[in-house]
Amino acid sequence: MKKFLNKITNGILLIVIGILHTQLVVSADGYGKQFANFAETNFYRISGGLNELPATAGKTNFETFAAFWFFYFGILILPLGLLVHAIEKRYNVLPHSFTISYLIVVVIGSYMISASGMTYIMLPHAIYMLVINYFKSRKITLQPAK
């Protein structure tokens, strides 16, 4: 079991978060209805774009807007997770500038949307990433892993 846990990197955790985030969009409990509407248009022109600005009731479809960004955020986390995984595998540690900036972004998101996965999933992960990375960096310098 310990050998399995040692293979789980912060990058893998980000990939899992991205997959879960994206899965919630397509589920009936998430944005399934809006996602079905996206599919009907082949994911083309899912909003009126600049024609919906300034955002006002009746002019902007806020559910569609939220569904798109929720979906897109989940997709964006996937390549970030792949990159973080590759860096961790090669160097065993992430740059502190990344872990600190990631924590700042997550803290801001948690403040703005406090009762969300940002607070309950990503904030603990960001803190874990920062702490574990700090202790790893104290033991090794940034050189490729062998």
Contacts in CASP RR format, 6 or more apart in sequence:
PFRMAT RR
TARGET T0000
AUTHOR 0000-0000-0000
METHOD contacts of the structure
MODEL  1
MKKFLNKITNGILLIVIGILHTQLVVSADGYGKQFANFAETNFYRISGGL
NELPATAGKTNFETFAAFWFFYFGILILPLGLLVHAIEKRYNVLPHSFTI
SYLIVVVIGSYMISASGMTYIMLPHAIYMLVINYFKSRKITLQPAK
9 84 0 8 1.000
9 85 0 8 1.000
9 88 0 8 1.000
9 89 0 8 1.000
10 81 0 8 1.000
10 84 0 8 1.000
10 85 0 8 1.000
10 88 0 8 1.000
10 94 0 8 1.000
10 125 0 8 1.000
10 128 0 8 1.000
10 129 0 8 1.000
10 132 0 8 1.000
10 133 0 8 1.000
11 80 0 8 1.000
11 81 0 8 1.000
11 82 0 8 1.000
11 83 0 8 1.000
11 84 0 8 1.000
11 85 0 8 1.000
11 88 0 8 1.000
12 81 0 8 1.000
12 85 0 8 1.000
13 125 0 8 1.000
14 77 0 8 1.000
14 78 0 8 1.000
14 80 0 8 1.000
14 81 0 8 1.000
14 84 0 8 1.000
14 85 0 8 1.000
14 125 0 8 1.000
15 77 0 8 1.000
15 78 0 8 1.000
15 81 0 8 1.000
15 82 0 8 1.000
15 85 0 8 1.000
17 74 0 8 1.000
17 77 0 8 1.000
17 121 0 8 1.000
17 122 0 8 1.000
17 125 0 8 1.000
18 74 0 8 1.000
18 75 0 8 1.000
18 77 0 8 1.000
18 78 0 8 1.000
19 74 0 8 1.000
19 78 0 8 1.000
21 70 0 8 1.000
21 73 0 8 1.000
21 74 0 8 1.000
21 77 0 8 1.000
22 71 0 8 1.000
22 74 0 8 1.000
22 75 0 8 1.000
22 78 0 8 1.000
24 30 0 8 1.000
24 31 0 8 1.000
24 70 0 8 1.000
25 31 0 8 1.000
25 32 0 8 1.000
25 35 0 8 1.000
25 67 0 8 1.000
25 70 0 8 1.000
25 71 0 8 1.000
25 74 0 8 1.000
26 32 0 8 1.000
26 35 0 8 1.000
31 63 0 8 1.000
31 66 0 8 1.000
31 67 0 8 1.000
31 70 0 8 1.000
31 71 0 8 1.000
32 67 0 8 1.000
34 63 0 8 1.000
34 64 0 8 1.000
34 67 0 8 1.000
34 68 0 8 1.000
35 67 0 8 1.000
35 71 0 8 1.000
37 46 0 8 1.000
37 64 0 8 1.000
38 46 0 8 1.000
38 67 0 8 1.000
38 68 0 8 1.000
38 71 0 8 1.000
46 64 0 8 1.000
46 68 0 8 1.000
47 61 0 8 1.000
47 64 0 8 1.000
47 65 0 8 1.000
47 68 0 8 1.000
52 59 0 8 1.000
52 60 0 8 1.000
52 61 0 8 1.000
52 65 0 8 1.000
53 60 0 8 1.000
55 62 0 8 1.000
55 65 0 8 1.000
84 94 0 8 1.000
84 98 0 8 1.000
87 94 0 8 1.000
87 95 0 8 1.000
88 94 0 8 1.000
89 145 0 8 1.000
90 144 0 8 1.000
90 145 0 8 1.000
91 142 0 8 1.000
91 143 0 8 1.000
91 144 0 8 1.000
91 145 0 8 1.000
92 136 0 8 1.000
92 140 0 8 1.000
92 145 0 8 1.000
93 133 0 8 1.000
93 136 0 8 1.000
93 137 0 8 1.000
93 140 0 8 1.000
93 142 0 8 1.000
94 129 0 8 1.000
94 133 0 8 1.000
95 142 0 8 1.000
96 133 0 8 1.000
96 134 0 8 1.000
96 137 0 8 1.000
99 126 0 8 1.000
99 129 0 8 1.000
99 130 0 8 1.000
99 133 0 8 1.000
99 134 0 8 1.000
100 130 0 8 1.000
102 126 0 8 1.000
102 129 0 8 1.000
102 130 0 8 1.000
103 126 0 8 1.000
103 127 0 8 1.000
103 129 0 8 1.000
103 130 0 8 1.000
106 118 0 8 1.000
106 122 0 8 1.000
106 123 0 8 1.000
106 125 0 8 1.000
106 126 0 8 1.000
107 123 0 8 1.000
107 126 0 8 1.000
109 118 0 8 1.000
110 116 0 8 1.000
110 118 0 8 1.000
110 119 0 8 1.000
110 122 0 8 1.000
110 123 0 8 1.000
113 119 0 8 1.000
END
